[in-house]
Amino acid sequence: MRAVANRQQLEAWNDWEGIHWAEHSERYNAMMGAFNAPLFAAAGISARARVLDIGCGTGHTTRIAAQQAHEGHAVGIDLSAPMLERARCDAAAESVSNIVFEQSDAQVHPFPERGFDALISRGGVMFFNDHIAAFTHLRRALAPGGRLAFLGPQPGGPDSAYARATAALSPFLSEVSPAARGMGSLLDPLRIRQVLTAAGFTDVDIVPVEAPMNFGVDAGDAADFLFAMGPTRYNLRALDVATVSRIRAEVQEALEEFETGEGVLIPGSVWIVTASPEQAAATT
Protein backbone atom coordinates (compact mmCIF):
# COMPACT_ATOMS: atom_id res chain seq x y z
CA MET A 1 0.00 0.00 0.00
CA ARG A 2 1.51 3.31 -1.10
CA ALA A 3 0.98 6.77 0.40
CA VAL A 4 -2.58 7.57 1.43
CA ALA A 5 -4.09 11.06 1.56
CA ASN A 6 -7.49 9.97 2.83
CA ARG A 7 -6.89 7.79 5.87
CA GLN A 8 -10.53 7.97 6.99
CA GLN A 9 -11.79 6.46 3.75
CA LEU A 10 -9.06 3.82 3.81
CA GLU A 11 -10.25 2.64 7.21
CA ALA A 12 -13.95 2.82 6.31
CA TRP A 13 -13.78 0.87 3.06
CA ASN A 14 -11.65 -1.85 4.63
CA ASP A 15 -14.12 -2.27 7.49
CA TRP A 16 -17.65 -3.68 7.56
CA GLU A 17 -19.09 -1.42 4.84
CA GLY A 18 -16.45 -2.42 2.31
CA ILE A 19 -16.90 -6.08 3.26
CA HIS A 20 -20.67 -5.80 2.69
CA TRP A 21 -20.12 -4.31 -0.77
CA ALA A 22 -17.68 -7.09 -1.63
CA GLU A 23 -20.02 -9.83 -0.42
CA HIS A 24 -23.06 -8.35 -2.19
CA SER A 25 -21.48 -6.75 -5.23
CA GLU A 26 -24.15 -8.13 -7.55
CA ARG A 27 -26.79 -6.19 -5.58
CA TYR A 28 -24.89 -2.91 -5.81
CA ASN A 29 -24.12 -3.47 -9.49
CA ALA A 30 -27.79 -4.15 -10.19
CA MET A 31 -28.70 -0.95 -8.38
CA MET A 32 -26.36 1.15 -10.55
CA GLY A 33 -26.30 -0.95 -13.71
CA ALA A 34 -28.70 1.16 -15.79
CA PHE A 35 -26.24 4.06 -15.62
CA ASN A 36 -23.38 2.10 -17.19
CA ALA A 37 -24.50 2.69 -20.78
CA PRO A 38 -24.64 6.51 -20.54
CA LEU A 39 -21.37 6.59 -18.61
CA PHE A 40 -19.51 4.56 -21.21
CA ALA A 41 -21.15 6.42 -24.09
CA ALA A 42 -19.76 9.62 -22.56
CA ALA A 43 -16.32 8.08 -22.02
CA GLY A 44 -15.93 7.03 -25.67
CA ILE A 45 -13.38 4.30 -24.97
CA SER A 46 -11.57 3.12 -28.08
CA ALA A 47 -10.33 -0.40 -28.78
CA ARG A 48 -6.71 0.49 -27.99
CA ALA A 49 -7.38 2.80 -25.07
CA ARG A 50 -5.54 2.78 -21.76
CA VAL A 51 -8.26 3.24 -19.14
CA LEU A 52 -8.10 4.13 -15.44
CA ASP A 53 -11.19 3.35 -13.33
CA ILE A 54 -11.08 5.57 -10.22
CA GLY A 55 -12.65 4.12 -7.08
CA CYS A 56 -13.37 0.94 -9.00
CA GLY A 57 -14.80 -0.99 -6.05
CA THR A 58 -15.53 -4.58 -7.07
CA GLY A 59 -14.45 -3.86 -10.62
CA HIS A 60 -17.67 -4.10 -12.63
CA THR A 61 -16.98 -0.92 -14.61
CA THR A 62 -13.30 -1.84 -14.93
CA ARG A 63 -14.27 -5.09 -16.64
CA ILE A 64 -16.58 -3.25 -19.01
CA ALA A 65 -13.74 -0.82 -19.81
CA ALA A 66 -11.32 -3.69 -20.44
CA GLN A 67 -13.80 -5.34 -22.79
CA GLN A 68 -14.27 -2.11 -24.75
CA ALA A 69 -10.50 -1.48 -24.82
CA HIS A 70 -9.86 -5.03 -25.99
CA GLU A 71 -6.60 -4.07 -27.69
CA GLY A 72 -5.56 -1.84 -24.78
CA HIS A 73 -5.94 -2.34 -21.05
CA ALA A 74 -7.80 -1.16 -17.96
CA VAL A 75 -6.53 -0.38 -14.47
CA GLY A 76 -8.87 -0.27 -11.49
CA ILE A 77 -7.75 1.58 -8.38
CA ASP A 78 -9.46 1.54 -4.99
CA LEU A 79 -8.67 1.74 -1.28
CA SER A 80 -10.68 -1.34 -0.32
CA ALA A 81 -8.85 -4.67 -0.08
CA PRO A 82 -12.04 -6.78 0.25
CA MET A 83 -13.63 -5.12 -2.76
CA LEU A 84 -10.48 -5.53 -4.86
CA GLU A 85 -10.28 -9.19 -3.91
CA ARG A 86 -13.78 -9.64 -5.31
CA ALA A 87 -12.80 -7.61 -8.39
CA ARG A 88 -9.84 -9.85 -9.16
CA CYS A 89 -11.90 -13.01 -8.67
CA ASP A 90 -14.66 -11.77 -10.97
CA ALA A 91 -12.20 -10.70 -13.67
CA ALA A 92 -10.54 -14.12 -13.55
CA ALA A 93 -13.91 -15.89 -13.68
CA GLU A 94 -14.80 -13.91 -16.81
CA SER A 95 -11.32 -14.47 -18.32
CA VAL A 96 -10.66 -10.74 -18.65
CA SER A 97 -6.90 -10.66 -19.03
CA ASN A 98 -6.16 -7.04 -20.05
CA ILE A 99 -6.94 -5.76 -16.58
CA VAL A 100 -5.11 -5.04 -13.32
CA PHE A 101 -6.25 -3.79 -9.93
CA GLU A 102 -4.26 -1.57 -7.54
CA GLN A 103 -4.99 -0.94 -3.88
CA SER A 104 -4.00 2.69 -3.51
CA ASP A 105 -5.27 6.24 -3.10
CA ALA A 106 -5.91 7.74 -6.54
CA GLN A 107 -5.36 11.23 -5.14
CA VAL A 108 -1.64 10.55 -4.64
CA HIS A 109 -0.82 7.29 -6.45
CA PRO A 110 2.25 7.64 -8.73
CA PHE A 111 0.52 7.14 -12.08
CA PRO A 112 2.61 7.31 -15.24
CA GLU A 113 2.43 10.81 -16.69
CA ARG A 114 0.09 10.84 -19.71
CA GLY A 115 -0.36 7.13 -19.10
CA PHE A 116 -4.10 6.92 -19.79
CA ASP A 117 -6.41 7.85 -22.63
CA ALA A 118 -9.56 7.73 -20.51
CA LEU A 119 -10.34 8.27 -16.84
CA ILE A 120 -13.69 6.90 -15.67
CA SER A 121 -15.48 6.63 -12.35
CA ARG A 122 -18.91 5.41 -11.29
CA GLY A 123 -19.05 7.65 -8.25
CA GLY A 124 -15.63 7.02 -6.70
CA VAL A 125 -14.38 10.58 -7.23
CA MET A 126 -16.88 11.87 -4.67
CA PHE A 127 -14.78 10.58 -1.80
CA PHE A 128 -11.57 12.60 -2.29
CA ASN A 129 -10.71 14.77 0.70
CA ASP A 130 -9.22 17.45 -1.60
CA HIS A 131 -10.97 17.42 -4.95
CA ILE A 132 -8.84 20.04 -6.68
CA ALA A 133 -5.59 18.32 -5.64
CA ALA A 134 -6.97 14.94 -6.69
CA PHE A 135 -8.23 16.02 -10.10
CA THR A 136 -5.03 17.99 -10.74
CA HIS A 137 -3.04 14.84 -10.02
CA LEU A 138 -5.30 12.74 -12.24
CA ARG A 139 -5.19 15.27 -15.07
CA ARG A 140 -1.42 14.78 -15.27
CA ALA A 141 -2.05 11.06 -15.83
CA LEU A 142 -4.32 11.80 -18.80
CA ALA A 143 -2.81 11.91 -22.26
CA PRO A 144 -3.38 14.97 -24.49
CA GLY A 145 -6.67 14.43 -26.26
CA GLY A 146 -7.82 12.12 -23.46
CA ARG A 147 -11.14 12.25 -21.69
CA LEU A 148 -12.46 12.26 -18.14
CA ALA A 149 -15.95 10.81 -17.62
CA PHE A 150 -17.56 10.23 -14.27
CA LEU A 151 -20.93 9.76 -12.66
CA GLY A 152 -22.23 11.36 -9.48
CA PRO A 153 -25.60 11.76 -7.78
CA GLN A 154 -27.96 14.63 -8.27
CA PRO A 155 -29.40 16.22 -5.12
CA GLY A 156 -32.36 14.24 -3.85
CA GLY A 157 -35.57 16.16 -3.28
CA PRO A 158 -38.35 15.47 -0.76
CA ASP A 159 -40.73 14.59 -3.59
CA SER A 160 -38.42 12.13 -5.35
CA ALA A 161 -39.38 8.50 -5.85
CA TYR A 162 -36.63 7.35 -3.50
CA ALA A 163 -37.81 9.78 -0.83
CA ARG A 164 -41.33 8.36 -1.09
CA ALA A 165 -40.04 4.80 -0.89
CA THR A 166 -37.94 5.47 2.20
CA ALA A 167 -40.09 8.10 3.95
CA ALA A 168 -40.45 5.96 7.08
CA LEU A 169 -36.67 5.57 7.31
CA SER A 170 -35.50 9.11 6.54
CA PRO A 171 -36.18 10.64 10.02
CA PHE A 172 -33.68 8.19 11.48
CA LEU A 173 -30.86 8.90 8.99
CA SER A 174 -29.27 11.69 10.98
CA GLU A 175 -25.63 10.58 10.66
CA VAL A 176 -23.36 9.79 7.75
CA SER A 177 -21.88 6.30 7.92
CA PRO A 178 -18.05 6.13 7.74
CA ALA A 179 -17.85 4.97 4.12
CA ALA A 180 -20.55 7.39 2.95
CA ARG A 181 -18.66 10.52 4.02
CA GLY A 182 -18.13 12.59 0.90
CA MET A 183 -21.10 11.30 -1.09
CA GLY A 184 -22.62 14.78 -1.19
CA SER A 185 -19.42 16.57 -2.15
CA LEU A 186 -20.14 16.93 -5.88
CA LEU A 187 -23.89 17.46 -6.04
CA ASP A 188 -23.76 21.04 -7.34
CA PRO A 189 -22.88 21.50 -11.05
CA LEU A 190 -21.34 24.89 -10.28
CA ARG A 191 -18.95 23.29 -7.78
CA ILE A 192 -18.12 20.49 -10.24
CA ARG A 193 -17.17 23.09 -12.87
CA GLN A 194 -15.13 25.11 -10.39
CA VAL A 195 -13.20 22.05 -9.19
CA LEU A 196 -12.42 20.71 -12.66
CA THR A 197 -11.47 24.13 -14.05
CA ALA A 198 -9.15 24.76 -11.11
CA ALA A 199 -7.61 21.32 -11.69
CA GLY A 200 -6.72 22.11 -15.30
CA PHE A 201 -9.65 20.64 -17.20
CA THR A 202 -11.64 22.27 -19.96
CA ASP A 203 -14.73 21.50 -22.05
CA VAL A 204 -16.58 20.52 -18.87
CA ASP A 205 -20.01 19.12 -19.69
CA ILE A 206 -22.57 18.05 -17.08
CA VAL A 207 -25.62 16.14 -18.28
CA PRO A 208 -28.54 14.97 -16.13
CA VAL A 209 -29.43 11.31 -16.63
CA GLU A 210 -32.36 9.37 -15.21
CA ALA A 211 -32.57 5.58 -15.06
CA PRO A 212 -34.29 2.90 -12.95
CA MET A 213 -32.31 1.62 -9.97
CA ASN A 214 -32.98 -2.05 -9.17
CA PHE A 215 -33.19 -2.69 -5.43
CA GLY A 216 -34.43 -6.29 -5.39
CA VAL A 217 -36.74 -8.90 -6.82
CA ASP A 218 -39.72 -7.75 -4.74
CA ALA A 219 -40.57 -5.30 -1.95
CA GLY A 220 -39.43 -7.64 0.82
CA ASP A 221 -36.12 -8.36 -0.86
CA ALA A 222 -35.55 -4.65 -1.55
CA ALA A 223 -36.30 -3.78 2.07
CA ASP A 224 -33.78 -6.40 3.23
CA PHE A 225 -31.15 -4.82 0.98
CA LEU A 226 -31.89 -1.25 2.09
CA PHE A 227 -31.70 -2.20 5.75
CA ALA A 228 -28.39 -4.02 5.23
CA MET A 229 -26.73 -1.06 3.51
CA GLY A 230 -24.15 0.90 5.46
CA PRO A 231 -26.01 4.18 6.08
CA THR A 232 -29.13 2.36 7.30
CA ARG A 233 -27.27 -0.10 9.53
CA TYR A 234 -25.18 2.69 11.00
CA ASN A 235 -28.10 4.93 11.88
CA LEU A 236 -30.34 2.18 13.26
CA ARG A 237 -27.62 0.50 15.32
CA ALA A 238 -28.93 1.79 18.67
CA LEU A 239 -32.64 1.20 18.07
CA ASP A 240 -34.51 -1.70 19.61
CA VAL A 241 -35.61 -4.63 17.45
CA ALA A 242 -39.30 -3.73 17.63
CA THR A 243 -38.71 -0.21 16.32
CA VAL A 244 -36.50 -1.42 13.47
CA SER A 245 -39.12 -4.03 12.53
CA ARG A 246 -41.84 -1.37 12.44
CA ILE A 247 -39.79 0.95 10.22
CA ARG A 248 -38.86 -1.91 7.92
CA ALA A 249 -42.50 -2.96 7.51
CA GLU A 250 -43.46 0.60 6.54
CA VAL A 251 -40.62 0.80 4.02
CA GLN A 252 -41.56 -2.56 2.53
CA GLU A 253 -45.14 -1.39 2.07
CA ALA A 254 -43.94 1.80 0.35
CA LEU A 255 -41.64 -0.20 -1.93
CA GLU A 256 -44.61 -2.13 -3.32
CA GLU A 257 -45.37 0.93 -5.48
CA PHE A 258 -42.17 0.22 -7.42
CA GLU A 259 -42.55 -3.54 -7.94
CA THR A 260 -42.35 -4.58 -11.60
CA GLY A 261 -41.82 -7.82 -13.46
CA GLU A 262 -38.11 -6.92 -13.58
CA GLY A 263 -37.74 -6.14 -9.88
CA VAL A 264 -38.19 -3.16 -7.60
CA LEU A 265 -37.23 -0.27 -9.88
CA ILE A 266 -36.93 3.17 -8.31
CA PRO A 267 -36.15 6.08 -10.65
CA GLY A 268 -32.73 7.57 -9.95
CA SER A 269 -30.98 10.70 -11.17
CA VAL A 270 -27.27 11.30 -11.69
CA TRP A 271 -24.92 13.72 -13.39
CA ILE A 272 -22.69 12.42 -16.17
CA VAL A 273 -19.64 14.68 -16.24
CA THR A 274 -17.07 14.84 -19.02
CA ALA A 275 -13.98 17.02 -19.40
CA SER A 276 -10.68 17.23 -21.26
CA PRO A 277 -7.23 18.32 -20.06
CA GLU A 278 -6.22 21.84 -21.01
CA GLN A 279 -3.52 21.52 -23.61
CA ALA A 280 -1.11 23.84 -21.82
CA ALA A 281 -1.69 22.07 -18.52
CA ALA A 282 -1.28 18.64 -20.10
CA THR A 283 2.34 19.39 -21.02
CA THR A 284 3.43 20.23 -17.45
DRENFI-661779 format. One record per residue (C-alpha): x, y, z. Coordinates in steps of 0.5 Angstrom, whole numbers, padded with zeros to 4 digits, always signed. Example, Ala and Ser with C-alpha at 12.3 -4.5 7.8 and 13.67 -1.06 7.14 Angstrom:
<atoms>
+0025-0009+0016/+0027-0002+0014/
</atoms>
This chain:
<atoms>
+0000+0000+0000/+0003+0007-0002/+0002+0014+0001/-0005+0015+0003/-0008+0022+0003/-0015+0020+0006/-0014+0016+0012/-0021+0016+0014/-0024+0013+0007/-0018+0008+0008/-0021+0005+0014/-0028+0006+0013/-0028+0002+0006/-0023-0004+0009/-0028-0005+0015/-0035-0007+0015/-0038-0003+0010/-0033-0005+0005/-0034-0012+0007/-0041-0012+0005/-0040-0009-0002/-0035-0014-0003/-0040-0020-0001/-0046-0017-0004/-0043-0014-0010/-0048-0016-0015/-0054-0012-0011/-0050-0006-0012/-0048-0007-0019/-0056-0008-0020/-0057-0002-0017/-0053+0002-0021/-0053-0002-0027/-0057+0002-0032/-0052+0008-0031/-0047+0004-0034/-0049+0005-0042/-0049+0013-0041/-0043+0013-0037/-0039+0009-0042/-0042+0013-0048/-0040+0019-0045/-0033+0016-0044/-0032+0014-0051/-0027+0009-0050/-0023+0006-0056/-0021-0001-0058/-0013+0001-0056/-0015+0006-0050/-0011+0006-0044/-0017+0006-0038/-0016+0008-0031/-0022+0007-0027/-0022+0011-0020/-0025+0008-0014/-0027+0002-0018/-0030-0002-0012/-0031-0009-0014/-0029-0008-0021/-0035-0008-0025/-0034-0002-0029/-0027-0004-0030/-0029-0010-0033/-0033-0007-0038/-0027-0002-0040/-0023-0007-0041/-0028-0011-0046/-0029-0004-0049/-0021-0003-0050/-0020-0010-0052/-0013-0008-0055/-0011-0004-0050/-0012-0005-0042/-0016-0002-0036/-0013-0001-0029/-0018-0001-0023/-0016+0003-0017/-0019+0003-0010/-0017+0003-0003/-0021-0003-0001/-0018-0009+0000/-0024-0014+0000/-0027-0010-0006/-0021-0011-0010/-0021-0018-0008/-0028-0019-0011/-0026-0015-0017/-0020-0020-0018/-0024-0026-0017/-0029-0024-0022/-0024-0021-0027/-0021-0028-0027/-0028-0032-0027/-0030-0028-0034/-0023-0029-0037/-0021-0021-0037/-0014-0021-0038/-0012-0014-0040/-0014-0012-0033/-0010-0010-0027/-0012-0008-0020/-0009-0003-0015/-0010-0002-0008/-0008+0005-0007/-0011+0012-0006/-0012+0015-0013/-0011+0022-0010/-0003+0021-0009/-0002+0015-0013/+0004+0015-0017/+0001+0014-0024/+0005+0015-0030/+0005+0022-0033/+0000+0022-0039/-0001+0014-0038/-0008+0014-0040/-0013+0016-0045/-0019+0015-0041/-0021+0017-0034/-0027+0014-0031/-0031+0013-0025/-0038+0011-0023/-0038+0015-0016/-0031+0014-0013/-0029+0021-0014/-0034+0024-0009/-0030+0021-0004/-0023+0025-0005/-0021+0030+0001/-0018+0035-0003/-0022+0035-0010/-0018+0040-0013/-0011+0037-0011/-0014+0030-0013/-0016+0032-0020/-0010+0036-0021/-0006+0030-0020/-0011+0025-0024/-0010+0031-0030/-0003+0030-0031/-0004+0022-0032/-0009+0024-0038/-0006+0024-0045/-0007+0030-0049/-0013+0029-0053/-0016+0024-0047/-0022+0025-0043/-0025+0025-0036/-0032+0022-0035/-0035+0020-0029/-0042+0020-0025/-0044+0023-0019/-0051+0024-0016/-0056+0029-0017/-0059+0032-0010/-0065+0028-0008/-0071+0032-0007/-0077+0031-0002/-0081+0029-0007/-0077+0024-0011/-0079+0017-0012/-0073+0015-0007/-0076+0020-0002/-0083+0017-0002/-0080+0010-0002/-0076+0011+0004/-0080+0016+0008/-0081+0012+0014/-0073+0011+0015/-0071+0018+0013/-0072+0021+0020/-0067+0016+0023/-0062+0018+0018/-0059+0023+0022/-0051+0021+0021/-0047+0020+0015/-0044+0013+0016/-0036+0012+0015/-0036+0010+0008/-0041+0015+0006/-0037+0021+0008/-0036+0025+0002/-0042+0023-0002/-0045+0030-0002/-0039+0033-0004/-0040+0034-0012/-0048+0035-0012/-0048+0042-0015/-0046+0043-0022/-0043+0050-0021/-0038+0047-0016/-0036+0041-0020/-0034+0046-0026/-0030+0050-0021/-0026+0044-0018/-0025+0041-0025/-0023+0048-0028/-0018+0050-0022/-0015+0043-0023/-0013+0044-0031/-0019+0041-0034/-0023+0045-0040/-0029+0043-0044/-0033+0041-0038/-0040+0038-0039/-0045+0036-0034/-0051+0032-0037/-0057+0030-0032/-0059+0023-0033/-0065+0019-0030/-0065+0011-0030/-0069+0006-0026/-0065+0003-0020/-0066-0004-0018/-0066-0005-0011/-0069-0013-0011/-0073-0018-0014/-0079-0015-0009/-0081-0011-0004/-0079-0015+0002/-0072-0017-0002/-0071-0009-0003/-0073-0008+0004/-0068-0013+0006/-0062-0010+0002/-0064-0003+0004/-0063-0004+0012/-0057-0008+0010/-0053-0002+0007/-0048+0002+0011/-0052+0008+0012/-0058+0005+0015/-0055+0000+0019/-0050+0005+0022/-0056+0010+0024/-0061+0004+0027/-0055+0001+0031/-0058+0004+0037/-0065+0002+0036/-0069-0003+0039/-0071-0009+0035/-0079-0007+0035/-0077+0000+0033/-0073-0003+0027/-0078-0008+0025/-0084-0003+0025/-0080+0002+0020/-0078-0004+0016/-0085-0006+0015/-0087+0001+0013/-0081+0002+0008/-0083-0005+0005/-0090-0003+0004/-0088+0004+0001/-0083+0000-0004/-0089-0004-0007/-0091+0002-0011/-0084+0000-0015/-0085-0007-0016/-0085-0009-0023/-0084-0016-0027/-0076-0014-0027/-0075-0012-0020/-0076-0006-0015/-0074-0001-0020/-0074+0006-0017/-0072+0012-0021/-0065+0015-0020/-0062+0021-0022/-0055+0023-0023/-0050+0027-0027/-0045+0025-0032/-0039+0029-0032/-0034+0030-0038/-0028+0034-0039/-0021+0034-0043/-0014+0037-0040/-0012+0044-0042/-0007+0043-0047/-0002+0048-0044/-0003+0044-0037/-0003+0037-0040/+0005+0039-0042/+0007+0040-0035/
</atoms>
